[in-house]
Amino acid sequence: MAAADRKEREKEQRKNAIINAAEKLFFSNGFGNVSMEEIAKEVELGKGTLYLYFKSKDSLFFAIISRRWEEFGETMIEKMNHGKNGFEKIQIMIKWFIEYSQKNPEYNDMATTFGPQLFQRIDPEDARMMMELSMKYMPLVHYAIREGIKDGSIRNDLDPALLGMYIQMITFNVVSPNPSIKNSFAAQGISYDTYVEMLPKFLCPSIARLPEKECNSKDEIFQR
């Protein structure tokens, strides 16, 4: 049993080493410019051995995405637990989206540049993995909205499910746009960072039950 456990640990360590190597190469050279052979060389494995762990470069891409989602989601849960009401939890979530995107620009660029086309041809096994993660973390915003409606901090005339989708989609598309969109901001002389920082100010009056109170008194959340 001990030998089997050790073998399983070694297998998991090697798998993580492969993901680390692929992430390093994707971020530095660009996903489209990296081959499986280069990844195998980086981690000092034969190409055949690499394929025992990951069937394609696409699968490695989704392994990186899923690990990042897990990292992002677990931290988001921890942070949202400090919110005093549903509205504050939503603000904390938005702040964490902004922080994470600003701290991980290489990941954002890779995900937004190649993600759309890779999701169109995603392998069923990878699709299941991504769906499981989505079902684990995406409902958090809906729970916070329902909590906010119940505690009176969020408007009660909006559909919680639709509001949750709007908040997530707007936030994601603002903080993780395609690189070409960032370039368009620069061409117009608009600071992308300012654009992102304005997001909470736009969303707050749309969802707070008492915006004149909530949107002023909770601004300190974004200054922490």
Residue frames as a rotation matrix with the C-alpha (Angstrom) as fourth column:
MET 1
0.565 0.825 0.000 0.00
0.825 -0.565 0.000 0.00
0.000 0.000 -1.000 0.00
ALA 2
0.429 -0.486 -0.761 2.83
0.178 -0.781 0.599 2.40
-0.885 -0.393 -0.249 0.89
ALA 3
-0.646 -0.707 0.289 4.52
0.380 0.031 0.925 1.76
-0.663 0.707 0.248 -2.45
ALA 4
-0.186 0.681 0.709 1.26
0.968 0.002 0.251 2.39
0.169 0.733 -0.659 -4.31
ASP 5
0.749 0.457 -0.480 0.70
0.580 -0.802 0.142 5.63
-0.320 -0.385 -0.866 -2.41
ARG 6
-0.010 -0.855 -0.519 4.22
0.122 -0.516 0.848 6.79
-0.993 -0.054 0.109 -3.17
LYS 7
-0.688 -0.219 0.692 3.78
0.661 0.203 0.722 6.00
-0.298 0.954 0.005 -6.84
GLU 8
0.288 0.888 0.358 0.53
0.942 -0.330 0.063 7.98
0.174 0.319 -0.932 -6.93
ARG 9
0.652 -0.122 -0.748 2.20
0.303 -0.863 0.405 10.96
-0.695 -0.491 -0.526 -5.25
GLU 10
-0.441 -0.896 -0.046 5.06
0.223 -0.159 0.962 10.85
-0.869 0.414 0.270 -7.73
LYS 11
-0.417 0.389 0.821 2.59
0.908 0.150 0.391 10.73
0.029 0.909 -0.415 -10.60
GLU 12
0.681 0.724 -0.111 0.75
0.731 -0.679 0.063 13.77
-0.030 -0.124 -0.992 -9.25
GLN 13
0.323 -0.664 -0.674 4.02
0.156 -0.666 0.730 15.64
-0.934 -0.341 -0.111 -8.71
ARG 14
-0.685 -0.584 0.435 5.07
0.484 0.081 0.871 14.93
-0.544 0.808 0.227 -12.28
LYS 15
0.028 0.797 0.603 1.69
0.983 -0.131 0.128 16.06
0.181 0.589 -0.788 -13.57
ASN 16
0.809 0.252 -0.531 2.02
0.428 -0.872 0.238 19.35
-0.403 -0.419 -0.813 -11.67
ALA 17
-0.151 -0.945 -0.290 5.57
0.190 -0.315 0.930 19.77
-0.970 0.085 0.227 -12.98
ILE 18
-0.562 0.024 0.827 4.26
0.819 0.151 0.553 19.41
-0.112 0.988 -0.104 -16.53
ILE 19
0.534 0.826 0.180 1.54
0.831 -0.552 0.072 22.00
0.159 0.111 -0.981 -15.91
ASN 20
0.565 -0.403 -0.720 4.11
0.239 -0.755 0.611 24.37
-0.789 -0.517 -0.330 -14.40
ALA 21
-0.523 -0.832 0.182 6.41
0.375 -0.033 0.926 23.96
-0.765 0.553 0.330 -17.39
ALA 22
-0.283 0.507 0.814 3.59
0.945 0.002 0.328 24.46
0.164 0.862 -0.479 -19.89
GLU 23
0.749 0.588 -0.307 2.35
0.645 -0.752 0.135 27.56
-0.152 -0.299 -0.942 -18.08
LYS 24
0.163 -0.795 -0.584 5.85
0.191 -0.555 0.809 29.04
-0.968 -0.244 0.061 -18.05
LEU 25
-0.742 -0.490 0.458 6.30
0.490 0.072 0.869 28.46
-0.459 0.869 0.187 -21.79
PHE 26
0.033 0.843 0.537 2.79
0.980 -0.133 0.148 29.59
0.197 0.522 -0.830 -22.74
PHE 27
0.759 0.282 -0.587 3.20
0.489 -0.841 0.229 32.83
-0.430 -0.461 -0.776 -20.80
SER 28
0.032 -0.865 -0.501 6.69
0.023 -0.500 0.866 33.61
-0.999 -0.039 0.004 -22.10
ASN 29
-0.868 -0.482 0.124 6.41
0.082 0.109 0.991 32.47
-0.491 0.870 -0.055 -25.72
GLY 30
-0.317 0.837 -0.446 2.67
-0.932 -0.361 -0.015 32.47
-0.174 0.411 0.895 -26.40
PHE 31
0.133 0.459 0.878 0.38
-0.363 0.847 -0.388 29.43
-0.922 -0.267 0.279 -26.50
GLY 32
0.930 0.355 -0.099 0.44
-0.199 0.258 -0.945 29.25
-0.310 0.898 0.311 -30.28
ASN 33
0.476 -0.830 -0.291 4.24
-0.727 -0.185 -0.661 29.23
0.495 0.527 -0.691 -30.42
VAL 34
-0.319 -0.562 0.763 4.86
-0.897 0.439 -0.051 26.31
-0.307 -0.701 -0.644 -28.06
SER 35
0.040 0.270 -0.962 4.94
-0.623 0.760 0.187 22.64
0.781 0.592 0.199 -29.05
MET 36
0.943 0.301 0.146 4.43
-0.311 0.629 0.712 19.52
0.122 -0.717 0.687 -26.95
GLU 37
0.522 -0.827 -0.211 8.02
0.634 0.541 -0.553 18.61
0.571 0.155 0.806 -27.74
GLU 38
-0.253 -0.604 0.756 9.24
-0.085 -0.764 -0.639 21.87
0.964 -0.226 0.142 -26.18
ILE 39
0.449 0.492 0.746 7.14
-0.798 -0.154 0.582 21.23
0.401 -0.857 0.323 -23.08
ALA 40
0.960 -0.121 -0.254 8.56
0.182 0.955 0.233 17.71
0.215 -0.270 0.939 -22.76
LYS 41
0.105 -0.988 0.114 12.08
0.557 -0.037 -0.830 19.10
0.824 0.151 0.546 -23.05
GLU 42
-0.063 -0.070 0.996 11.39
-0.511 -0.854 -0.092 21.78
0.857 -0.515 0.018 -20.44
VAL 43
0.556 0.380 0.739 10.27
-0.831 0.235 0.504 19.19
0.018 -0.895 0.446 -17.90
GLU 44
-0.463 -0.886 -0.031 12.94
-0.886 0.461 0.055 16.65
-0.035 0.053 -0.998 -18.98
LEU 45
0.018 0.531 0.847 10.53
-0.209 0.830 -0.516 13.97
-0.978 -0.168 0.126 -20.16
GLY 46
-0.902 -0.191 0.388 10.20
0.298 0.374 0.878 12.02
-0.313 0.907 -0.280 -23.35
LYS 47
-0.721 0.659 -0.216 7.44
-0.678 -0.606 0.416 13.23
0.143 0.447 0.883 -25.65
GLY 48
-0.339 0.586 -0.736 5.73
-0.014 0.779 0.626 9.85
0.941 0.222 -0.256 -25.35
THR 49
-0.617 0.062 -0.785 5.70
0.769 0.262 -0.584 10.11
0.170 -0.963 -0.209 -21.55
LEU 50
-0.939 0.270 -0.212 4.19
-0.205 -0.937 -0.282 13.58
-0.275 -0.222 0.936 -21.77
TYR 51
-0.481 0.791 -0.379 1.27
-0.650 -0.031 0.759 12.21
0.588 0.612 0.529 -23.79
LEU 52
-0.502 0.297 -0.812 0.58
0.539 0.842 -0.025 9.68
0.677 -0.450 -0.583 -21.03
TYR 53
-0.662 0.193 -0.724 -0.38
0.622 -0.398 -0.674 12.63
-0.419 -0.897 0.143 -18.83
PHE 54
-0.042 0.623 -0.781 -1.95
-0.243 -0.765 -0.597 15.01
-0.969 0.165 0.183 -21.35
LYS 55
0.185 0.209 0.960 -3.39
0.689 0.669 -0.279 13.96
-0.700 0.714 -0.020 -24.67
SER 56
0.270 -0.067 0.960 -2.86
0.847 -0.457 -0.271 17.35
0.457 0.887 -0.067 -26.32
LYS 57
-0.826 -0.545 0.142 -1.66
0.455 -0.794 -0.403 20.91
0.332 -0.268 0.904 -25.88
ASP 58
-0.206 0.848 0.487 -5.32
-0.301 -0.529 0.794 21.91
0.931 0.017 0.364 -25.57
SER 59
0.582 0.429 -0.691 -5.68
0.434 0.555 0.710 19.64
0.687 -0.713 0.137 -22.54
LEU 60
-0.336 -0.774 -0.536 -2.68
0.928 -0.176 -0.328 21.33
0.160 -0.608 0.778 -20.96
PHE 61
-0.733 0.162 0.660 -4.29
-0.022 -0.976 0.216 24.70
0.680 0.144 0.719 -21.62
PHE 62
0.283 0.948 0.144 -7.43
-0.281 -0.062 0.958 23.63
0.917 -0.312 0.249 -19.76
ALA 63
0.316 -0.275 -0.908 -5.37
0.827 0.549 0.121 22.11
0.465 -0.789 0.401 -16.94
ILE 64
-0.786 -0.618 0.012 -3.81
0.560 -0.721 -0.408 25.54
0.261 -0.314 0.913 -16.42
ILE 65
-0.464 0.700 0.543 -7.19
-0.334 -0.705 0.625 27.27
0.821 0.109 0.561 -16.64
SER 66
0.491 0.720 -0.490 -8.78
0.163 0.477 0.864 24.87
0.856 -0.504 0.117 -14.13
ARG 67
-0.082 -0.599 -0.797 -5.92
0.958 0.174 -0.229 25.28
0.276 -0.782 0.559 -11.65
ARG 68
-0.918 -0.236 0.320 -6.21
0.192 -0.968 -0.162 29.05
0.348 -0.087 0.934 -11.91
TRP 69
-0.081 0.969 0.235 -9.99
-0.297 -0.248 0.922 28.91
0.951 0.005 0.308 -11.48
GLU 70
0.429 0.188 -0.883 -9.53
0.643 0.623 0.445 26.78
0.634 -0.759 0.147 -8.37
GLU 71
-0.551 -0.735 -0.396 -7.01
0.824 -0.401 -0.401 29.24
0.136 -0.547 0.826 -6.97
PHE 72
-0.813 0.298 0.500 -9.24
-0.157 -0.939 0.305 32.19
0.561 0.169 0.811 -7.79
GLY 73
0.095 0.986 -0.138 -12.42
-0.138 0.150 0.979 30.55
0.986 -0.074 0.150 -6.49
GLU 74
0.208 -0.053 -0.977 -11.07
0.845 0.513 0.152 29.35
0.493 -0.857 0.151 -3.16
THR 75
-0.816 -0.525 -0.241 -9.64
0.577 -0.720 -0.386 32.78
0.029 -0.454 0.890 -2.38
MET 76
-0.623 0.660 0.419 -12.92
-0.271 -0.685 0.676 34.39
0.734 0.307 0.606 -3.42
ILE 77
0.308 0.737 -0.602 -14.85
0.369 0.491 0.790 32.19
0.877 -0.465 -0.120 -0.98
GLU 78
-0.180 -0.487 -0.855 -12.50
0.977 0.016 -0.214 33.17
0.118 -0.873 0.473 1.83
LYS 79
-0.965 -0.235 0.118 -12.80
0.232 -0.972 -0.039 36.88
0.124 -0.010 0.992 1.03
MET 80
-0.380 0.898 0.221 -16.58
-0.211 -0.317 0.925 36.87
0.900 0.305 0.310 0.55
ASN 81
0.095 0.396 -0.913 -17.05
0.754 0.570 0.326 35.25
0.650 -0.720 -0.244 3.95
HIS 82
-0.684 -0.410 -0.604 -15.89
0.710 -0.564 -0.421 38.54
-0.168 -0.717 0.677 5.47
GLY 83
-0.716 0.472 0.514 -18.78
0.010 -0.730 0.684 40.46
0.698 0.495 0.518 3.89
LYS 84
-0.928 0.358 0.100 -21.33
-0.168 -0.165 -0.972 41.79
-0.332 -0.919 0.214 6.36
ASN 85
0.127 0.989 0.072 -24.27
-0.264 0.104 -0.959 41.44
-0.956 0.102 0.274 3.96
GLY 86
0.407 0.102 0.908 -25.06
0.667 0.646 -0.371 40.25
-0.624 0.757 0.195 0.46
PHE 87
0.990 -0.007 0.140 -24.29
0.091 -0.730 -0.677 43.57
0.107 0.683 -0.722 -1.20
GLU 88
0.496 -0.863 0.101 -20.88
-0.785 -0.395 0.476 43.82
-0.371 -0.315 -0.873 0.44
LYS 89
0.101 -0.434 0.895 -20.07
0.088 0.900 0.427 40.26
-0.991 0.036 0.129 -0.65
ILE 90
0.743 0.199 0.640 -20.82
0.641 0.065 -0.765 41.21
-0.194 0.978 -0.079 -4.25
GLN 91
0.897 -0.440 0.034 -18.50
-0.419 -0.874 -0.247 44.21
0.138 0.207 -0.969 -3.97
ILE 92
0.237 -0.832 0.501 -15.76
-0.590 0.286 0.755 42.03
-0.772 -0.474 -0.424 -2.48
MET 93
0.348 -0.041 0.937 -16.17
0.522 0.838 -0.158 39.58
-0.779 0.544 0.313 -5.36
ILE 94
0.933 0.034 0.357 -15.83
0.327 -0.488 -0.809 42.37
0.147 0.872 -0.466 -7.94
LYS 95
0.672 -0.732 0.110 -12.77
-0.723 -0.616 0.313 43.75
-0.162 -0.290 -0.943 -6.17
TRP 96
0.130 -0.641 0.757 -11.13
-0.203 0.730 0.653 40.31
-0.970 -0.239 -0.036 -6.21
PHE 97
0.673 0.141 0.726 -11.85
0.654 0.344 -0.673 39.94
-0.345 0.928 0.139 -9.94
ILE 98
0.936 -0.308 0.169 -10.06
-0.181 -0.836 -0.518 43.24
0.301 0.455 -0.838 -10.51
GLU 99
0.444 -0.804 0.396 -7.13
-0.760 -0.104 0.641 42.38
-0.474 -0.586 -0.657 -8.23
TYR 100
0.277 -0.327 0.903 -6.60
0.171 0.942 0.288 38.93
-0.945 0.075 0.317 -9.73
SER 101
0.805 0.067 0.590 -6.67
0.590 0.023 -0.807 40.19
-0.068 0.997 -0.021 -13.31
GLN 102
0.847 -0.502 0.177 -4.18
-0.453 -0.854 -0.254 42.95
0.279 0.135 -0.951 -12.52
LYS 103
0.290 -0.754 0.589 -1.82
-0.716 0.238 0.657 40.55
-0.635 -0.612 -0.471 -10.74
ASN 104
-0.181 -0.290 0.940 -1.97
0.236 0.915 0.328 37.92
-0.955 0.281 -0.097 -13.50
PRO 105
0.216 0.300 -0.929 -1.85
-0.689 -0.628 -0.363 39.74
-0.692 0.718 0.071 -16.86
GLU 106
-0.717 -0.536 -0.445 -0.10
-0.693 0.480 0.539 36.86
-0.075 0.695 -0.715 -18.69
TYR 107
-0.802 0.497 0.332 -2.83
0.377 0.852 -0.363 34.44
-0.463 -0.166 -0.871 -17.67
ASN 108
0.093 0.886 -0.453 -5.55
0.042 -0.458 -0.888 36.89
-0.995 0.063 -0.079 -18.67
ASP 109
-0.076 -0.191 -0.979 -4.00
-0.887 -0.435 0.153 37.49
-0.455 0.880 -0.136 -22.08
MET 110
-0.944 -0.311 -0.113 -3.61
-0.329 0.848 0.415 33.76
-0.033 0.429 -0.903 -22.77
ALA 111
-0.618 0.756 0.215 -7.13
0.461 0.570 -0.680 32.89
-0.637 -0.322 -0.701 -21.62
THR 112
0.239 0.781 -0.577 -8.86
-0.066 -0.580 -0.812 35.65
-0.969 0.232 -0.087 -23.56
THR 113
-0.213 -0.396 -0.893 -6.79
-0.897 -0.283 0.340 35.26
-0.387 0.873 -0.295 -26.73
PHE 114
-0.794 -0.235 -0.560 -6.98
-0.490 0.793 0.362 31.47
0.359 0.562 -0.745 -27.11
GLY 115
-0.797 0.475 0.372 -9.83
-0.127 0.469 -0.874 30.48
-0.590 -0.744 -0.314 -24.80
PRO 116
0.066 0.932 -0.356 -12.75
-0.711 -0.207 -0.672 31.20
-0.700 0.298 0.649 -27.17
GLN 117
0.142 -0.036 -0.989 -11.41
-0.918 0.369 -0.145 29.06
0.370 0.929 0.019 -30.02
LEU 118
-0.824 -0.512 -0.244 -10.23
-0.381 0.818 -0.431 26.24
0.420 -0.262 -0.869 -27.74
PHE 119
-0.605 0.682 0.411 -13.59
-0.367 0.219 -0.904 26.02
-0.706 -0.698 0.118 -25.96
GLN 120
0.227 0.710 -0.667 -15.21
-0.942 -0.014 -0.336 25.42
-0.248 0.704 0.665 -29.35
ARG 121
0.274 -0.198 -0.941 -13.22
-0.526 0.788 -0.319 22.22
0.805 0.583 0.112 -29.82
ILE 122
-0.226 -0.403 0.887 -12.87
-0.974 0.064 -0.219 21.18
0.031 -0.913 -0.407 -26.18
ASP 123
-0.689 -0.108 -0.717 -12.47
-0.159 0.987 0.004 17.48
0.707 0.117 -0.697 -25.42
PRO 124
0.338 0.934 -0.119 -15.44
-0.081 0.155 0.985 15.95
0.938 -0.323 0.128 -23.49
GLU 125
0.249 -0.310 -0.918 -13.21
0.886 0.455 0.087 15.06
0.390 -0.835 0.388 -20.54
ASP 126
-0.824 -0.565 -0.027 -11.87
0.543 -0.777 -0.319 18.60
0.159 -0.278 0.947 -20.30
ALA 127
-0.429 0.757 0.493 -15.40
-0.222 -0.617 0.755 19.95
0.876 0.214 0.433 -20.73
ARG 128
0.492 0.601 -0.630 -16.58
0.432 0.460 0.776 17.94
0.755 -0.654 -0.033 -17.72
MET 129
-0.233 -0.687 -0.688 -13.69
0.967 -0.088 -0.240 19.26
0.104 -0.721 0.685 -15.64
MET 130
-0.928 -0.133 0.349 -14.48
0.156 -0.987 0.039 22.87
0.339 0.091 0.936 -16.55
MET 131
-0.059 0.987 0.147 -18.21
-0.131 -0.154 0.979 22.38
0.990 0.039 0.139 -15.93
GLU 132
0.325 0.125 -0.937 -17.55
0.803 0.487 0.344 20.97
0.500 -0.864 0.058 -12.46
LEU 133
-0.658 -0.632 -0.409 -15.50
0.751 -0.591 -0.295 24.03
-0.056 -0.501 0.864 -11.57
SER 134
-0.747 0.449 0.490 -18.16
-0.121 -0.816 0.565 26.36
0.654 0.363 0.664 -12.96
MET 135
0.270 0.922 -0.278 -20.84
0.122 0.254 0.959 24.67
0.955 -0.293 -0.044 -10.89
LYS 136
0.043 -0.342 -0.939 -18.65
0.965 0.259 -0.050 24.97
0.260 -0.903 0.341 -7.80
TYR 137
-0.663 -0.512 -0.546 -17.89
0.664 -0.739 -0.113 28.70
-0.345 -0.437 0.830 -7.98
MET 138
-0.809 0.324 0.490 -20.39
0.174 -0.664 0.727 30.46
0.561 0.674 0.481 -10.24
PRO 139
0.168 0.958 -0.230 -23.36
0.624 0.077 0.777 29.99
0.763 -0.275 -0.585 -7.84
LEU 140
-0.412 -0.381 -0.827 -21.55
0.907 -0.258 -0.333 32.04
-0.087 -0.888 0.452 -5.18
VAL 141
-0.993 0.044 0.110 -22.70
-0.023 -0.982 0.187 35.31
0.117 0.184 0.976 -6.70
HIS 142
-0.247 0.966 -0.079 -26.31
-0.071 0.063 0.996 34.06
0.966 0.251 0.053 -6.79
TYR 143
0.070 0.216 -0.974 -26.14
0.896 0.415 0.156 33.09
0.438 -0.884 -0.165 -3.12
ALA 144
-0.755 -0.431 -0.494 -24.82
0.612 -0.734 -0.295 36.55
-0.236 -0.525 0.818 -2.24
ILE 145
-0.819 0.511 0.259 -27.58
-0.216 -0.695 0.686 38.24
0.531 0.506 0.680 -4.25
ARG 146
0.091 0.896 -0.435 -30.30
0.281 0.396 0.874 36.23
0.955 -0.202 -0.216 -2.52
GLU 147
-0.158 -0.236 -0.959 -28.70
0.985 0.024 -0.169 37.02
0.063 -0.972 0.228 0.82
GLY 148
-0.958 -0.277 -0.080 -28.65
0.278 -0.960 -0.010 40.71
-0.074 -0.031 0.997 -0.10
ILE 149
-0.448 0.876 0.177 -32.31
-0.167 -0.276 0.946 40.71
0.878 0.395 0.270 -1.12
LYS 150
0.251 0.542 -0.802 -33.19
0.648 0.522 0.556 39.02
0.719 -0.659 -0.220 2.16
ASP 151
-0.172 -0.379 -0.909 -31.12
0.960 -0.273 -0.068 41.37
-0.222 -0.884 0.411 4.34
GLY 152
0.723 0.643 -0.253 -32.30
0.565 -0.761 -0.320 44.45
-0.398 0.088 -0.913 2.42
SER 153
-0.011 -0.813 -0.582 -28.95
0.018 -0.582 0.813 45.53
-1.000 -0.001 0.021 0.95
ILE 154
-0.957 -0.268 0.109 -29.82
0.090 0.083 0.992 44.57
-0.275 0.960 -0.056 -2.67
ARG 155
-0.494 0.802 -0.336 -32.86
-0.866 -0.487 0.112 45.57
-0.073 0.347 0.935 -4.72
ASN 156
-0.587 0.350 0.730 -35.71
-0.045 0.886 -0.462 43.06
-0.808 -0.304 -0.504 -4.54
ASP 157
0.484 0.806 -0.340 -37.25
-0.383 -0.154 -0.911 43.95
-0.787 0.571 0.234 -7.91
LEU 158
0.036 -0.567 -0.823 -34.57
-0.994 0.068 -0.090 42.14
0.106 0.821 -0.561 -9.93
ASP 159
0.920 0.250 -0.302 -34.42
-0.260 0.965 0.007 38.47
0.294 0.072 0.953 -10.85
PRO 160
0.580 -0.733 0.355 -31.54
-0.490 0.034 0.871 37.00
-0.651 -0.679 -0.339 -8.76
ALA 161
0.347 -0.448 0.824 -30.45
0.570 0.799 0.194 34.51
-0.745 0.402 0.532 -11.44
LEU 162
0.659 -0.056 0.750 -30.37
0.682 -0.376 -0.627 37.09
0.317 0.925 -0.209 -14.23
LEU 163
0.906 -0.333 0.260 -28.70
-0.399 -0.876 0.272 39.69
0.137 -0.350 -0.927 -12.03
GLY 164
0.505 -0.739 0.447 -26.01
-0.119 0.453 0.884 37.17
-0.855 -0.499 0.141 -11.11
MET 165
0.337 -0.347 0.876 -25.31
0.872 0.466 -0.151 36.43
-0.356 0.814 0.459 -14.76
TYR 166
0.835 0.002 0.550 -25.18
0.286 -0.856 -0.431 40.14
0.470 0.517 -0.715 -15.64
ILE 167
0.819 -0.537 0.202 -22.73
-0.506 -0.509 0.696 40.88
-0.271 -0.672 -0.689 -12.82
GLN 168
0.326 -0.724 0.608 -20.45
0.195 0.680 0.707 37.98
-0.925 -0.112 0.363 -13.72
MET 169
0.388 -0.147 0.910 -20.46
0.913 0.199 -0.358 38.60
-0.128 0.969 0.211 -17.47
ILE 170
0.903 -0.052 0.427 -19.97
0.061 -0.967 -0.246 42.37
0.426 0.248 -0.870 -17.18
THR 171
0.719 -0.658 0.226 -17.20
-0.476 -0.228 0.849 41.98
-0.507 -0.718 -0.477 -14.61
PHE 172
0.297 -0.621 0.725 -15.40
0.469 0.756 0.456 39.26
-0.832 0.205 0.516 -16.57
ASN 173
0.469 -0.067 0.881 -15.54
0.874 -0.106 -0.474 41.17
0.125 0.992 0.009 -19.84
VAL 174
0.937 -0.176 0.303 -14.29
-0.197 -0.980 0.039 44.37
0.290 -0.096 -0.952 -18.22
VAL 175
0.545 -0.756 0.362 -11.38
-0.630 -0.085 0.772 42.87
-0.553 -0.649 -0.523 -16.29
SER 176
-0.241 -0.637 0.732 -10.44
0.081 0.739 0.669 40.18
-0.967 0.221 -0.127 -18.84
PRO 177
0.684 0.538 -0.493 -10.96
-0.402 -0.286 -0.870 41.63
-0.609 0.793 0.020 -22.31
ASN 178
0.697 -0.469 0.543 -9.33
0.713 0.533 -0.455 40.42
-0.076 0.704 0.706 -25.48
PRO 179
-0.171 -0.872 -0.459 -5.91
0.709 -0.432 0.557 42.14
-0.684 -0.231 0.692 -25.85
SER 180
-0.573 -0.024 0.819 -7.15
0.740 -0.444 0.505 43.89
0.352 0.896 0.272 -29.00
ILE 181
0.557 0.820 0.133 -9.74
0.629 -0.521 0.577 45.73
0.542 -0.237 -0.806 -26.89
LYS 182
0.475 -0.487 -0.733 -7.00
0.632 -0.391 0.669 47.00
-0.612 -0.781 0.122 -24.59
ASN 183
-0.582 -0.742 0.332 -5.19
0.749 -0.330 0.575 48.32
-0.318 0.583 0.748 -27.65
SER 184
-0.074 0.639 0.765 -8.29
0.732 -0.487 0.477 50.24
0.678 0.595 -0.432 -28.71
PHE 185
0.800 0.296 -0.522 -8.31
0.592 -0.531 0.607 52.03
-0.097 -0.794 -0.600 -25.35
ALA 186
-0.053 -0.925 -0.377 -4.70
0.612 -0.329 0.720 53.07
-0.789 -0.192 0.583 -25.85
ALA 187
-0.571 -0.153 0.806 -5.48
0.809 -0.272 0.522 54.32
0.140 0.950 0.279 -29.36
GLN 188
0.312 0.796 0.519 -8.20
0.563 -0.595 0.574 56.57
0.765 0.113 -0.634 -27.93
GLY 189
-0.473 -0.622 0.624 -6.01
-0.142 -0.645 -0.751 57.85
0.869 -0.444 0.217 -25.13
ILE 190
0.534 0.717 0.447 -8.12
-0.646 0.006 0.763 56.16
0.545 -0.697 0.467 -22.45
SER 191
-0.554 -0.726 0.406 -6.46
-0.812 0.364 -0.457 54.55
0.184 -0.583 -0.791 -19.45
TYR 192
-0.118 0.497 -0.860 -7.51
-0.141 0.849 0.510 50.91
0.983 0.182 -0.030 -19.26
ASP 193
-0.746 -0.212 -0.631 -6.79
0.550 0.338 -0.764 50.86
0.375 -0.917 -0.135 -15.51
THR 194
-0.882 0.470 -0.024 -9.18
-0.400 -0.775 -0.489 53.77
-0.248 -0.422 0.872 -15.00
TYR 195
-0.262 0.787 -0.558 -11.81
-0.739 0.208 0.641 51.95
0.621 0.581 0.527 -17.06
VAL 196
-0.277 0.096 -0.956 -11.50
0.332 0.943 -0.002 48.90
0.902 -0.318 -0.293 -14.79
GLU 197
-0.906 -0.165 -0.389 -11.50
0.418 -0.208 -0.884 50.93
0.065 -0.964 0.258 -11.59
MET 198
-0.731 0.682 0.024 -14.78
-0.680 -0.731 0.052 52.60
0.053 0.022 0.998 -12.62
LEU 199
-0.587 0.505 -0.632 -16.58
-0.004 0.780 0.626 49.24
0.809 0.371 -0.456 -12.78
PRO 200
-0.614 0.383 -0.690 -17.79
0.788 0.345 -0.510 49.22
0.042 -0.857 -0.514 -9.13
LYS 201
-0.777 0.302 -0.552 -19.09
-0.059 -0.909 -0.412 52.78
-0.627 -0.288 0.724 -9.47
PHE 202
-0.646 0.558 -0.521 -21.20
-0.690 -0.133 0.712 51.78
0.328 0.819 0.471 -12.46
LEU 203
-0.496 0.432 -0.753 -22.52
0.201 0.901 0.385 48.55
0.844 0.039 -0.534 -10.96
CYS 204
-0.924 0.033 -0.380 -23.23
0.380 -0.004 -0.925 49.80
-0.032 -0.999 -0.009 -7.45
PRO 205
-0.680 0.710 -0.186 -26.24
-0.594 -0.681 -0.429 52.06
-0.431 -0.181 0.884 -8.22
SER 206
-0.370 0.533 -0.761 -27.73
-0.724 0.347 0.595 49.32
0.582 0.772 0.257 -10.38
ILE 207
-0.209 0.234 -0.950 -28.00
0.221 0.957 0.187 46.71
0.953 -0.170 -0.251 -7.64
ALA 208
-0.943 -0.193 -0.270 -28.01
0.298 -0.133 -0.945 48.49
0.146 -0.972 0.183 -4.26
ARG 209
-0.018 0.990 -0.139 -31.42
0.968 0.052 0.245 48.93
0.250 -0.130 -0.959 -2.65
LEU 210
0.881 0.203 -0.428 -30.30
0.338 -0.903 0.266 52.26
-0.332 -0.379 -0.864 -1.18
PRO 211
0.419 -0.781 0.464 -27.55
0.806 0.084 -0.586 53.44
0.418 0.619 0.665 -3.57
GLU 212
0.467 -0.245 0.850 -27.17
-0.213 -0.964 -0.160 56.84
0.858 -0.106 -0.502 -1.90
LYS 213
0.707 -0.199 0.679 -26.21
-0.682 0.060 0.729 54.96
-0.186 -0.978 -0.094 1.27
GLU 214
0.789 -0.344 0.509 -24.59
0.251 0.937 0.244 51.74
-0.561 -0.065 0.825 0.07
CYS 215
0.658 -0.527 0.537 -22.53
0.662 0.067 -0.746 53.18
0.357 0.847 0.393 -2.77
ASN 216
0.431 -0.535 0.726 -20.92
-0.436 -0.828 -0.352 55.75
0.790 -0.165 -0.590 -0.52
SER 217
0.581 -0.156 0.799 -20.55
-0.798 0.084 0.597 53.88
-0.160 -0.984 -0.076 2.74
LYS 218
0.785 -0.252 0.566 -19.05
0.164 0.965 0.202 50.79
-0.597 -0.066 0.800 1.10
ASP 219
0.880 -0.467 -0.091 -16.52
-0.265 -0.322 -0.909 52.58
0.395 0.824 -0.407 -1.09
GLU 220
0.284 -0.833 0.475 -13.83
-0.937 -0.135 0.322 51.82
-0.204 -0.537 -0.819 1.48
ILE 221
0.676 -0.011 0.737 -13.97
0.003 1.000 0.013 48.17
-0.737 -0.007 0.676 0.42
PHE 222
0.848 -0.305 0.434 -12.20
0.499 0.183 -0.847 49.14
0.179 0.934 0.308 -2.77
GLN 223
0.589 -0.676 0.443 -9.54
-0.568 -0.736 -0.368 51.08
0.574 -0.035 -0.818 -0.93
ARG 224
0.780 -0.268 0.566 -8.36
-0.416 0.453 0.788 48.19
-0.468 -0.850 0.241 1.26
